[in-house]
Amino acid sequence: MTVAQVKAISGTNLFRRLFLTQKKGKHCRSLQHRCLPTNEEGRGRERYHAGTVTTCTMQRQLPILICGGGIAGTTLAYWLRRGGKSSVIVERAPTPRSCGQNIDLRGSGREIISMMGLEDRVRKATTTEDGTAIIDQKGRHWGSFPMQTKEKGGSISAELEILRSDLASILYDATKDDTEFIFGDSVEAIREKEDRIEVQFQSGTHREFSLVVGADGIGSKTRALAFGDEATEAYHPLGLYQAYFSIPNLDTGRWARWLHAPLGRSLLVRPNGKGGTTVLINWRRDHATIERHLRSSGAKEEIARGFEDIEWDIMPQLMDGMMISEDFYGAEVAQIKLNSWSRGRVALVGDAGYCPSSVSAMGTSCAITGAYFLAGELCRHGCYVTAFREYESSLRKYVGDAQKLMPSETALQNPQWMVGILLIRVFATIISYLNLQKYCVPDDRPEDMKLGRYETKNKPKTQRSYGDSTSRLQRAKLHFRLQNEFRN
């Protein structure tokens, strides 16, 4: 096979990567993946941190600790295992979480789920949402936006709308046979040593790991332990409070309905695919008010008082359902922005390191994509410093684009005055009538994200594929053929 033929099938970058990997592979194996000493930070076998000398290699016999058993954590564990590395997931909840709101899979997040062979399961578990309608308090539709497939363009309702708990369950099932899970516990303290990191759990247990990855959400305790004051400075509130809950016995149909009310309030009612309804409440409040009134046990009562004047026909059912809901969750909407996503042997992934906020609708895709790239770089490099640097370099622009919001976007989505609400309704009418939603809501944001392909060693215990396209199958065949040729 000539170089030209290889380029025609797989592309120059894949050939170059495979060639260089195999050419350098023997040297890496003979050195047990230790980097040669240089003066450049991250490339040397030793690095200097806080006055001590530590090696940047990863202990093969020690697993990687992942803090958080949600979407980012389980995706990371899956791809680490595919790359030949073991991991342990610690989750503070006593069991896999069974609550959560509607999320959508778009762009690179959807492609990675497809590479894991899980898209069919996700598709079967979707919420069956047919579209989104902008309504008023009398239930009149001002604009209707049906769900559209990726091929037809973007839409407010994604083709793959799924409950967060259902996606987390699918990912848990895909990793539980190959990954150790610790439920009902959390990390209390971390202490970095020369070639490993010692972790003290809240239960009092002490264990050693090669690395620690924080995948524990926007309120990450791992971030606080590793980054100190910088973790507090990384939190950027957006002046919006959101509350989520479900009403199992209330069927509002297969269309999501979005109602706006004055004083920065709105409600989004959506099907959950199980005969019930999920409710999202948006309320523009400043940080101090949220801390004082909406983070307490009386948050439900505060919301009920704040929304009692809305005269929607199903409003009493929504408020009654909220008061008795067992999965109610309220939080301030914020972004996490750090100068670096790693500190020593600790790295962050997903909302813990770079939450784009729920307003961006990119949180799930960022979590899945970030986990995929972090696992790939850790499995590619023997030096974790290099792996962390490449992970951040590959993802910085993608995350930066995902975190870009329009000026005062939360205010535009939740107007303070009736005139702003009328403008939303007029624009919704025009966009709906002229069928312009595909130009307003792109399916893949940011559009320039391209996924790399990382070498995998272990096959999952359940059947999974890289996708259905012939070109991917050809690349996979070429990948293994070139491996054998270079080894010989």
MOJOUR-V364573 format. One record per backbone hydrogen bond with DSSP energy under -1.0 kcal/mol. NH is the residue of the N-H (numbers start at 1). CO is the residue of the C=O. If there is no record, write none. Layout:
# MOJOUR-V364573
nh->NH co->CO
nh->NH co->CO
This chain:
# MOJOUR-V364573
nh->6 co->2
nh->7 co->3
nh->8 co->4
nh->9 co->5
nh->10 co->6
nh->11 co->7
nh->15 co->11
nh->16 co->12
nh->17 co->13
nh->18 co->14
nh->19 co->15
nh->20 co->16
nh->21 co->17
nh->22 co->18
nh->23 co->19
nh->24 co->20
nh->25 co->21
nh->28 co->24
nh->29 co->25
nh->30 co->26
nh->31 co->27
nh->32 co->29
nh->33 co->28
nh->43 co->40
nh->47 co->54
nh->49 co->52
nh->52 co->49
nh->54 co->47
nh->55 co->194
nh->56 co->45
nh->62 co->59
nh->64 co->86
nh->65 co->211
nh->66 co->88
nh->67 co->213
nh->68 co->90
nh->74 co->70
nh->75 co->71
nh->76 co->72
nh->77 co->73
nh->78 co->74
nh->79 co->75
nh->80 co->76
nh->81 co->77
nh->82 co->78
nh->83 co->79
nh->84 co->81
nh->85 co->80
nh->88 co->64
nh->89 co->180
nh->90 co->66
nh->91 co->182
nh->103 co->162
nh->105 co->160
nh->109 co->106
nh->110 co->106
nh->111 co->107
nh->112 co->108
nh->113 co->109
nh->114 co->110
nh->115 co->111
nh->116 co->112
nh->117 co->114
nh->118 co->113
nh->122 co->118
nh->123 co->119
nh->124 co->120
nh->126 co->123
nh->127 co->161
nh->130 co->254
nh->132 co->145
nh->133 co->256
nh->134 co->143
nh->135 co->258
nh->136 co->140
nh->139 co->136
nh->142 co->134
nh->143 co->134
nh->145 co->132
nh->147 co->130
nh->162 co->103
nh->164 co->101
nh->167 co->163
nh->168 co->164
nh->169 co->165
nh->170 co->166
nh->171 co->167
nh->172 co->168
nh->173 co->169
nh->174 co->170
nh->175 co->172
nh->176 co->172
nh->178 co->175
nh->179 co->175
nh->180 co->87
nh->182 co->89
nh->184 co->91
nh->184 co->93
nh->185 co->91
nh->188 co->200
nh->189 co->200
nh->191 co->198
nh->193 co->196
nh->197 co->209
nh->198 co->191
nh->199 co->207
nh->200 co->189
nh->201 co->205
nh->202 co->186
nh->204 co->201
nh->207 co->199
nh->209 co->197
nh->210 co->63
nh->212 co->345
nh->213 co->65
nh->214 co->347
nh->215 co->67
nh->220 co->217
nh->224 co->220
nh->225 co->221
nh->226 co->222
nh->227 co->223
nh->228 co->224
nh->230 co->227
nh->231 co->228
nh->233 co->229
nh->234 co->230
nh->235 co->232
nh->236 co->335
nh->238 co->333
nh->241 co->283
nh->242 co->331
nh->243 co->281
nh->244 co->329
nh->245 co->279
nh->247 co->277
nh->250 co->247
nh->256 co->131
nh->257 co->269
nh->258 co->133
nh->259 co->267
nh->261 co->265
nh->263 co->416
nh->264 co->415
nh->265 co->261
nh->266 co->282
nh->267 co->259
nh->268 co->280
nh->269 co->257
nh->270 co->278
nh->272 co->276
nh->277 co->247
nh->278 co->270
nh->279 co->245
nh->280 co->268
nh->281 co->243
nh->282 co->266
nh->283 co->241
nh->284 co->264
nh->290 co->286
nh->291 co->287
nh->292 co->288
nh->293 co->289
nh->294 co->290
nh->299 co->296
nh->302 co->298
nh->303 co->299
nh->304 co->300
nh->305 co->301
nh->306 co->302
nh->307 co->303
nh->310 co->307
nh->315 co->312
nh->318 co->314
nh->319 co->315
nh->320 co->316
nh->321 co->317
nh->322 co->318
nh->323 co->319
nh->324 co->320
nh->329 co->244
nh->331 co->242
nh->333 co->240
nh->335 co->236
nh->336 co->355
nh->337 co->234
nh->343 co->346
nh->346 co->343
nh->347 co->212
nh->348 co->341
nh->349 co->214
nh->353 co->350
nh->354 co->350
nh->355 co->351
nh->366 co->362
nh->367 co->363
nh->368 co->364
nh->369 co->365
nh->370 co->366
nh->371 co->367
nh->372 co->368
nh->373 co->369
nh->374 co->370
nh->375 co->371
nh->376 co->372
nh->377 co->373
nh->378 co->374
nh->379 co->375
nh->380 co->376
nh->381 co->377
nh->384 co->56
nh->387 co->383
nh->388 co->384
nh->389 co->385
nh->390 co->386
nh->391 co->387
nh->392 co->388
nh->393 co->389
nh->394 co->390
nh->395 co->391
nh->396 co->392
nh->399 co->395
nh->400 co->396
nh->401 co->397
nh->402 co->398
nh->403 co->399
nh->409 co->406
nh->412 co->408
nh->413 co->409
nh->414 co->410
nh->421 co->417
nh->422 co->418
nh->423 co->419
nh->424 co->420
nh->425 co->421
nh->426 co->422
nh->427 co->423
nh->428 co->424
nh->429 co->425
nh->430 co->426
nh->431 co->427
nh->432 co->428
nh->433 co->429
nh->434 co->430
nh->436 co->431
nh->439 co->436
nh->441 co->437
nh->457 co->82
nh->458 co->82
nh->473 co->469
nh->474 co->470
nh->475 co->471
nh->476 co->472
nh->477 co->473
nh->478 co->474
nh->479 co->475
nh->480 co->476
nh->481 co->477
nh->482 co->478
nh->483 co->479
nh->484 co->480
nh->485 co->481
nh->486 co->482
nh->487 co->483
nh->488 co->484
